[in-house]
Amino acid sequence: MKNFYLEIKHIDKQTGARYGILHTPHGDVETPMFMPVGTNATVKCLSPEMVKEAGAGVVLANTYHLHERPGEDIVKKAGGLHKFMNYDGPMLTDSGGFQVFSLAKNRVISEDGVKFKNQLNGDIEFFTPEKAIEIEEALGADIIMSLDECIPYPVTYQYAKKSTERTLRWAKRGLEAHKREDQALFGIVQGGEFTDLREMCAKELAAMDFPGYSIGGTSIGEPPEVCYKMVEDAIRYLPAEKPRYLMGVGSLNYLLEGASLGVDMFDCVLPTRLARHGALLTSHGRLNIQRAEFKEDFTPVDDECGCYCCQHYTKAYLRHLFLANEEFGKTLMSIHNIRFLIHVMEGARKAIQEDRFADYKRDVYAKFGSKKGF
């Protein structure tokens, strides 16, 4: 794809983290980056304009949920996801595989695909690698994912091996089914916690020459150190010139340690989910807006943040909105949390370019008060 490629601009001398520019059909974005998740073609509580103002580049949407409602045909008739949700920046859709395996009841996995029950109407559906590509092509995002099985944690070696080998066969079938030249199809590295399986999967996917690669099966209950090892075991066998996407992580430790390992793209529902539960991420740590100490606190959430929420509203007002169950409060807190993670990644990109990323990580952790980062 001539209109999709990663341009590596600088490698950090302290860690090997990389700064680059990802070129897509809907614009260029800097990496490493955090991507907000818009599951149902909307980032919860926020308008596309708010998401853009927060500094977002790529925004995600979910294939499984959009297939269930309103259906990919409706989105296609609207002119694709970009027009349907009025977002003019780059977009990414997952394959729906994670949702099929984590949400769908009574699923049955076979070589052909996955049979499961539609959560909304009870219909029996069958996702194949080809069907996932068909749905994603109809949705029309810039970046799309192959169908894979997200291996649970922990799991036996035998299960992981069988699943990983099937994911590779599915990846090949999806690649053969993919027709749209304006979409970049990523292969997904699986293999559980097993080094040899991660190596096998990464090498075979690299040989298929995908435009980019995702690292899946992480942040599903394993300790952070195991996650980092999974990432490292995959990345060392992936092409250096292609983008690398660590799926479903959004806490500071995963973002910063992942970038140190050479990851370019991250996504997670974490910032908006935390906001809806009254939790705010700040440069000085996480705070719970329900706490009585904020009842008469007329200062911004974070004195180092320039987001719309911090410019115009106080902790006391946000606490009032949250306790009154006012939706505006969820909107303001979602703006802040998304902007916080995007701001951290902006700082990461600057630090990489200045060869001080290890120092930057240390400083962020020290101010936040925890290496857990959530």
Residue, then its C-alpha position, 0 to 999 in steps of 0.5 A: m500500500k503506497n498510501f500506508y506506511l510507517e516512517i521511522k524518524h528516530i530511535d531513542k539511544q537510551t531504550g530503543a523506543r522509536y519515533g515515527i510518522l504513520h501515513t494513512p489514507h485519512g492523514d498522518v499521525e505521530t507514533p508511539m500513540f494512544m488510540p481512543v476506543g469508539t466501540n459503537a462508532t462513538v467514543k463514549c460520552l464524547s463527540p468526534e470534535m472533542v476527541k480531535e481536540a484532545g489530540a487523538g489521531v487514530v480512533l477505533a471501532n468494534t467490528y463485532h458490535l457494529h455487525e450486531r447493530p446497526g449492521e455493516d450494510i448500514v454503515k457502508k450505505a452511509g459512506g463508511l465509518h468516517k462519514f457515518m460517525n463524522y470522523d475525518g481522521p484515521m480509523l481502525t477496526d478490530s476483527g471482532g475476534f476478542q469479543v466473540f471469544s470473551l462475550a459470546k455465549n456457547r461459542v464453538i471453535s472449528e477450523d472454519g471459524v467460530k459459531f456463536k449466539n448473537q447477544l441482541n437477538g439470539d440468532i446463531e452466527f458464524f464468523t470465519p476469517e473471510k467473513a471478518i474481512e468482508i465486514e471490515e471492508a464494508l465498515g471501511a476503516d484505514i486499518i483492519m485486523s485479521l480474525d484470531e483466537c485470543i488465547p486465555y491466561p493461563v492455558t496449557y502449552q498444547y492448547a496455545k500451540k493448537s490455537t496459534e497454528r489455527t490463528l496462522r491459518w486464519a491469517k493466511r485466509g484473511l489475507e487472501a480474502h482481503k481486496r480493498e487496496d485502501q485498507a491496511l490489514f494487520g496480522i495478529v501475533q498470538g502464542g500465549e506466554f510461550t516464547d517458542l510459539r510467539e516466535m513461530c507466530a511472528k516469523e510466519l506472519a512476517a513471511m506473509d508480508f502484512p502492512g502491519y502487525s498486532i500483538g494480541g493475547t496480552s493484558i488478560g490477567e497475566p502479571p505485567e512482567v509476563c505481558y512485557k515478555m510476550v511483547e518482546d518475544a514477538i517484536r524481535y521477529l517482526p519487520a522493523e519497518k512495519p508498525r507494531y500495535l499492542m492491543g487493548v492496553g492503556s495504563l501508563n506502565y503498559l504504554l511506556e514499557g511497551a514503547s520502550l520495547g518498540v511498540d508504535m500503537f496502543d488502544c484501550v477503553l480504560p480512560t473513558r471507563l474510569a471516567r464513568h466511574g469517577a476515577l481521574l488520571t492526573s500527573h500526580g496520580r489517580l484520584n476518586i472524584q467522589r471523595a469528600e475532600f473535593k466538596e469544596d476544592f475549586t481547583p482544576v483536576d490537574d494543574e499541569c493539564g490544559c484540556y477543556c475540563c481543566q481549563h473551565y471546571t473544578k473538582a468541586y463541580l465535577r464531584h457535584l455532577f458525578l454524585a448527581n449522576e449528570e451525564f455532563g460530568k462523565t463527558l468532562m472527565s472522559i475528555h480529561n482522561i483521554r487527553f491525559l494519556i495522549h499528553v503522556m504519549e506526546g511527551a514520550r515522542k519528544a523524549i524519544q527524539e531527544d534520546r532521554f526516554a528512560d529518564y522520561k519514564r522514570d519521571v512520569y512514574a515518580k510524579f504519578g506515584s506508582k509504576k502500575g499507572f492506573 
